[in-house]
Amino acid sequence: MLRLRKLMERLRKRSGNQKGITDMLVLLIIMPIFLGVTLMVIIFATFLLRQAKIDDIKARALQMAQTEGYVTTTIINDTRTKLSTVGFPAVVKGGVTYPSFTGSTTTKVLKDDVDPTVRLVIQYPASDLSKLMAFFGATTVEDPGYYYLEANGRSETYE
Protein backbone atom coordinates (compact mmCIF):
# COMPACT_ATOMS: atom_id res chain seq x y z
CA MET A 1 0.00 0.00 0.00
CA LEU A 2 2.86 2.32 0.83
CA ARG A 3 4.43 1.72 -2.56
CA LEU A 4 1.18 2.59 -4.31
CA ARG A 5 0.99 5.89 -2.43
CA LYS A 6 4.56 6.76 -3.35
CA LEU A 7 3.86 5.93 -6.99
CA MET A 8 0.74 8.14 -6.99
CA GLU A 9 2.74 11.01 -5.47
CA ARG A 10 5.40 10.68 -8.15
CA LEU A 11 2.76 10.78 -10.88
CA ARG A 12 1.21 13.90 -9.35
CA LYS A 13 4.59 15.61 -9.22
CA ARG A 14 5.25 14.73 -12.88
CA SER A 15 1.87 15.87 -14.08
CA GLY A 16 3.11 19.47 -14.45
CA ASN A 17 5.95 18.36 -16.73
CA GLN A 18 3.79 15.82 -18.53
CA LYS A 19 1.18 18.48 -19.26
CA GLY A 20 3.83 20.67 -20.94
CA ILE A 21 5.05 17.77 -23.06
CA THR A 22 1.49 16.86 -24.01
CA ASP A 23 0.77 20.44 -25.02
CA MET A 24 3.96 20.50 -27.12
CA LEU A 25 3.05 17.27 -28.90
CA VAL A 26 -0.45 18.53 -29.62
CA LEU A 27 1.03 21.76 -30.93
CA LEU A 28 3.43 19.86 -33.19
CA ILE A 29 0.51 17.87 -34.62
CA ILE A 30 -2.02 20.70 -34.95
CA MET A 31 0.28 23.41 -36.37
CA PRO A 32 1.21 21.57 -39.60
CA ILE A 33 -2.44 20.70 -40.17
CA PHE A 34 -3.46 24.34 -39.64
CA LEU A 35 -0.66 25.54 -41.91
CA GLY A 36 -1.66 23.05 -44.62
CA VAL A 37 -5.31 24.09 -44.50
CA THR A 38 -4.34 27.76 -44.63
CA LEU A 39 -2.10 27.23 -47.66
CA MET A 40 -4.80 25.21 -49.43
CA VAL A 41 -7.26 28.09 -48.96
CA ILE A 42 -4.74 30.51 -50.46
CA ILE A 43 -4.02 28.20 -53.41
CA PHE A 44 -7.72 27.67 -54.05
CA ALA A 45 -8.45 31.42 -53.94
CA THR A 46 -5.59 32.04 -56.37
CA PHE A 47 -6.98 29.38 -58.70
CA LEU A 48 -10.44 30.98 -58.60
CA LEU A 49 -9.05 34.43 -59.34
CA ARG A 50 -7.00 33.06 -62.24
CA GLN A 51 -10.06 31.28 -63.65
CA ALA A 52 -12.13 34.45 -63.38
CA LYS A 53 -9.45 36.38 -65.24
CA ILE A 54 -9.41 33.77 -68.03
CA ASP A 55 -13.19 34.06 -68.33
CA ASP A 56 -12.86 37.85 -68.58
CA ILE A 57 -10.24 37.51 -71.33
CA LYS A 58 -12.50 35.09 -73.23
CA ALA A 59 -15.50 37.41 -72.89
CA ARG A 60 -13.50 40.39 -74.13
CA ALA A 61 -12.16 38.41 -77.12
CA LEU A 62 -15.71 37.32 -78.00
CA GLN A 63 -16.94 40.89 -77.74
CA MET A 64 -14.19 42.05 -80.10
CA ALA A 65 -14.95 39.16 -82.49
CA GLN A 66 -18.64 40.11 -82.54
CA THR A 67 -17.73 43.69 -83.39
CA GLU A 68 -15.41 42.59 -86.22
CA GLY A 69 -17.61 39.74 -87.44
CA TYR A 70 -14.85 37.13 -87.07
CA VAL A 71 -11.70 36.33 -85.08
CA THR A 72 -8.94 38.50 -86.53
CA THR A 73 -5.19 38.17 -86.02
CA THR A 74 -5.31 41.31 -83.89
CA ILE A 75 -7.81 39.63 -81.56
CA ILE A 76 -5.68 36.48 -81.46
CA ASN A 77 -2.50 38.41 -80.62
CA ASP A 78 -4.29 40.51 -78.00
CA THR A 79 -5.76 37.39 -76.38
CA ARG A 80 -2.37 35.63 -76.38
CA THR A 81 -0.78 38.64 -74.71
CA LYS A 82 -3.47 38.80 -72.03
CA LEU A 83 -3.28 35.05 -71.39
CA SER A 84 0.49 35.23 -71.00
CA THR A 85 0.11 37.89 -68.30
CA VAL A 86 -2.20 35.55 -66.38
CA GLY A 87 0.27 32.67 -66.60
CA PHE A 88 -0.52 30.94 -69.88
CA PRO A 89 2.37 31.94 -72.16
CA ALA A 90 2.61 30.89 -75.80
CA VAL A 91 3.70 27.25 -76.00
CA VAL A 92 4.54 25.05 -78.98
CA LYS A 93 3.43 21.44 -78.53
CA GLY A 94 3.41 18.94 -81.37
CA GLY A 95 4.02 21.71 -83.91
CA VAL A 96 0.94 23.69 -82.79
CA THR A 97 1.28 27.06 -81.11
CA TYR A 98 -0.93 27.41 -78.05
CA PRO A 99 -3.17 29.12 -77.17
CA SER A 100 -4.75 27.77 -80.32
CA PHE A 101 -7.82 29.30 -81.93
CA THR A 102 -8.63 26.33 -84.20
CA GLY A 103 -12.38 26.09 -84.67
CA SER A 104 -12.98 29.82 -84.35
CA THR A 105 -14.80 31.81 -87.05
CA THR A 106 -12.07 33.06 -89.41
CA THR A 107 -14.25 34.43 -92.24
CA LYS A 108 -16.33 37.54 -91.90
CA VAL A 109 -19.94 36.94 -90.88
CA LEU A 110 -22.41 39.77 -91.37
CA LYS A 111 -25.25 40.66 -89.05
CA ASP A 112 -27.83 40.12 -91.81
CA ASP A 113 -26.58 36.62 -92.78
CA VAL A 114 -28.77 33.56 -92.32
CA ASP A 115 -26.52 32.35 -89.49
CA PRO A 116 -24.77 35.39 -87.90
CA THR A 117 -23.04 33.28 -85.24
CA VAL A 118 -19.42 34.11 -84.40
CA ARG A 119 -17.55 31.30 -82.64
CA LEU A 120 -14.49 31.69 -80.45
CA VAL A 121 -12.48 28.63 -79.42
CA ILE A 122 -9.38 28.85 -77.23
CA GLN A 123 -7.38 25.71 -76.53
CA TYR A 124 -4.34 25.44 -74.23
CA PRO A 125 -2.39 22.43 -72.84
CA ALA A 126 -3.38 21.56 -69.28
CA SER A 127 -0.88 21.66 -66.44
CA ASP A 128 1.02 18.43 -65.99
CA LEU A 129 0.46 17.42 -62.39
CA SER A 130 1.77 13.88 -62.81
CA LYS A 131 4.83 14.53 -60.61
CA LEU A 132 2.62 15.84 -57.82
CA MET A 133 0.18 12.95 -58.23
CA ALA A 134 3.06 10.45 -58.18
CA PHE A 135 3.88 11.81 -54.72
CA PHE A 136 0.37 10.75 -53.62
CA GLY A 137 0.73 7.35 -55.28
CA ALA A 138 -1.35 7.96 -58.42
CA THR A 139 -0.23 6.65 -61.78
CA THR A 140 1.16 9.12 -64.29
CA VAL A 141 -0.75 10.14 -67.41
CA GLU A 142 1.07 10.56 -70.72
CA ASP A 143 -1.07 13.45 -72.00
CA PRO A 144 -2.75 15.60 -69.35
CA GLY A 145 -5.24 17.07 -71.84
CA TYR A 146 -6.20 20.61 -72.77
CA TYR A 147 -8.14 23.58 -71.48
CA TYR A 148 -10.96 24.17 -73.96
CA LEU A 149 -12.83 27.46 -73.86
CA GLU A 150 -15.67 27.97 -76.29
CA ALA A 151 -18.02 30.91 -76.73
CA ASN A 152 -20.61 31.83 -79.34
CA GLY A 153 -22.00 35.25 -80.10
CA ARG A 154 -23.94 37.17 -82.72
CA SER A 155 -22.09 39.20 -85.34
CA GLU A 156 -22.63 42.95 -85.08
CA THR A 157 -20.97 44.00 -88.36
CA TYR A 158 -22.87 45.17 -91.42
CA GLU A 159 -20.13 45.14 -94.07
Summary of the structure (lengths in Angstrom):
residues: 159
radius of gyration: 29.3
end to end distance: 106.3
largest distance: 106.6
contacts: 377
relative contact order: 0.12
helix: 55%
strand: 16%
